[in-house]
Amino acid sequence: MTRIIDVCCGSRMFHFDRENKDVTYCDIRRESHILCDGRSLEINPDIQMDFRNIPFESNSFHAVIFDPPHLVHAGEKSWLALKYGKLNQNWKDDLKQGFFECFRILKPNGVLIFKWNETQIKVSEILKLTDQKPFIGHPSGKRANTHWFCFMKAGEL
């Protein structure tokens, strides 16, 4: 078993090594597209699964990466929806369940890396969906709309 799981890997955009053997790449989608600028977009996870129902035992991974879709409003075939995915109207329940599942499969003292872009939904609304508190966070990007957070699951020292 690998030590790290990315539960919404998409096209593995921010991974330095997109074939890292320590990472299990997962996504609900498996698809290929040609974007409007002619680039190819491949979403080809190791395991096709839904982050709301992760098919691994509790306490399985040292690190979990959770970068869920952040868009509610996007055309079905828009390049943004194709590249990043799209949330449905039950997004609060979906993300709350996603956080629950991510912490469930995380080993005690394991780390959850969470990424969120708040162009449509404020990060303050998202952090209310889990009772866990990040120990660090950082906004990034030209407009500082993307936020990175790191959580640690409580455990024995």
N, C-alpha and C positions, 0 to 999 in steps of 0.2 A: 504494500500500500504506500502511496505517496504521502508526503508530509504536509502538502499544501493543496488546497482546493480553491478554484475560482468558480463560483456558482453561477456567474453571468458573464462568461468570457467573451461573448460576441466574437469579433474578429481578432481578439488578443492584442488590441492596439497598444496598450501601455506595457506589455511584457517585453523586456529586453531580449529574452530567449523564448520565442514562441513555441518551442519544442522542448521546454525544460522538463526533464523526466521526473523532477520532484513535484510537479504540479499536475493535478487532474483538472482538465479544462471541461467545464460543463456549461450548457446553455439549453434553453427551451427550444431554440431554433436550430435548424440545420438547413442552410440555404446559400445560394450564390446569386450575386447581382452585379450588373455593370452600372456604376454610378453615373450621374450626369456629366462628370468630367472625364469619363472613359475608364476610370480606375475600376479594377475588379475588387469586389467585396466578398470574402469567403467567411462564412460562419460554419465552422466544422468542429464541434466539440468532441472530446473523447467520449463523453456520455451526454446524451440528450435527456434532460430532466428539467423539472420545474423547481425553482428555489423555494417554493412554498411547501414542498414535500421532498426533501432530499433523501435519497435512498441509501444512506449510510448510517451505521450505528452511532449512538451518542459517544462523545469523547474520542473521535477518530482522527482529527487533524490538528497539527501544531499551529497552522495558520489558515485562515479563511479570508478570501477576497470577495467582497460584496460590492459590486458596481451595477446596481439594477438600472433598468430604463428610467429616465427622468422626465420623459415627455408624456403629457396627457393630450395635448393639442398638436397634432401633426397629421398630415395626409397619409393615408395607408401606404402609398407608394412614394412618398417624399423621401429624399435621400437621408434626411435626419431619422425618420422612422426606420428605414432600411438599415442604417448604420448602427443606431443605438437602441432600437426596439421602442415599444410604446406601452405605457400603462393603460389599464382599463379604468372604468368608473369606480371600481372597488379598490383603488390603489392604496388607500390607508390600511385596509384589512390585509391586502396582499403583502405590503412591505412590513407590516407588523409580524405577519407569519414568517416572512423571509428572515427578519432579525431573529425570531425565535429559533428557526431551523439552523441558522448559522451558528448561534451560540450553543445549540444542542450538540452539534457535531464537533465543536471546538473542544480540544482537551483543556483540562484545568491549567491555568497560567498560559494558555494559548492566546494568540493575537488575531484580532479581526481588523482587517484594513477595509474601510468603507469610503467610497467615493460618491459624491453627489453634485450634480449641477443644478443650481436653483433658478434657472431662467423662468420656469413655470411654477415651481413649488418651493417655497422657502425652506432652507435647511432646518430652521427652528421647528417647522411642522413635522419634518421627518424624524428629528431626534426625539420627539414626543412619542414615537411609536415603539420605543424600547425603554425599559427601565435601567438598562446598562448605560454607564457614562463613559465617554471617551477620555483618555488621559492626555492626548494631544490632538491638535487639529490645525489645519492650515488652508486658507483660501489661495487659489492660484488662477492663472489665466489673465488675459488682458483686462477683463472687467472684474476679476476676482469672484466669478460666479461658480467656479468649481471648488468644492471643499473636500479635503482629505481628512479622515479621522482614523485614529488607532484606539482600539478598545483591547482590554485584557480580561479574559474570563477569570473570575475568582477561583482560587484553588489552594491546595496545601503548599506551603513553602518548604 
